[in-house]
Amino acid sequence: MDAALVAGIVLVVGIAVLLLARVPIAVAVGISAFLAVAAVIGVEKAAFVSAQRMFTGINSFTLLAIPFFILAGVLMNNGGIAGRLIDAAKVLVGRTPGSLAQTNVVANALFGSVSGAAVASAAAVGGVIGPRQRKEGYDRNFCAAVNIASAPSGMLIPPSNTLIVYSLVSSTSIATLFVAGYIPGILWALACMLVVWLYVRKRPELKNHTKVALPVALLTIWRAVPSILMIVIVIGGILAGVFTPTESAAIAVVYCLILGFVYKAIKVADLPRILIDATMTTAIVMLLVGVSTIMAWVMAFSGIPGAISSGLLGLTDSPTMILILIMVILLIVGTFMDPTPAILIFVPIFLPIVTTFGVDPIHFGIMVTFNLCLGTITPPVGNVLFVGARVAGLRAEPVIKALVPFFLALVAMLFVVTFIPQLSMWLPDVLGLLAE
């Protein structure tokens, strides 16, 4: 049997079997990729090649932004920022029907836009605003669903570790991807707000508007300005060419640490715990990146991307149908795989296909990220779903039922973002980033 075919079979079967055995995905990919390499060149050489590939894969200055942004997110989660952003969100949407639920959506978008972490957003915002919603008569499952559905918006609104990983795989500009994510990220939040509005229309008792006196509103916004200012510093500095995305991530860490001390929410004694939390998350992400580079070598050697490409193109030559097929595949993949490994595995396969039809890699990156964000709120693996349910003190099953309207609205918005590329490309074009 051809060596390339053997390697491909070992890789695919190995990953499938190990995932079914509930082995962590990084370990499953790493073991399967190593065995595939060993089947071709022997165990001793496979050990050397695999180690070399892993080191090469993570030896990237661009990837250094990920641990810094993760640390910045942990600092935000511990630094008293969530409460201030929630208060600011309440001022912004306090006069809309169902104001507390709408506040949840806006607060998640704001918190996500400064942390880039959906799980941290669901935990921080849900833990603060969930009890307030229940006190005002909101259904507990609906409260959890609002929080879970809106949390992933921060994975699209920069800074976003998911977009950084896509940039690495696709060799696209991080700055351009960051800017392209703004409108789709806002559309994600608006889709959630629309579902909340429709829900509240049928429940008059929840239509109370929260009125805030102007001096109090101004003071609340003012207290949140230092937190929101981080977005201006990080993204503004990148776009102005003052510093690189990696340097901006380091600046974000220093800025968040200073805010934590100023707000008196972080003490020196808290730093070891914060650093350990950030290190554990970083280790998982970087291990995924490392083992995925071994897998990418095996896939290229065995011709798997070409076979999948030929299979898709053999089904149809319609760009619309190709995009729909890719969306469906990614929606299925997202239900059992986190966005980072899914991007590392599937973008090298699908990106060459869509570019032949004239799809811009930047637009495709936003489409893929939006798609995989949906996986974080769906069973059986959706981490945001289970964290949000745990924060609400509920089992996931009843929450899933309340989540269905949000999921349908977000899938509809996925089609909008996919087939109206201007939503992703307009802002980078206006800022002159597409010429880079």
Order of alpha helices (4+ residues) and beta strands (2+ residues): alpha-alpha-alpha-alpha-alpha-alpha-alpha-alpha-alpha-alpha-alpha-alpha-alpha-alpha-alpha-alpha-alpha-alpha-alpha-alpha-alpha
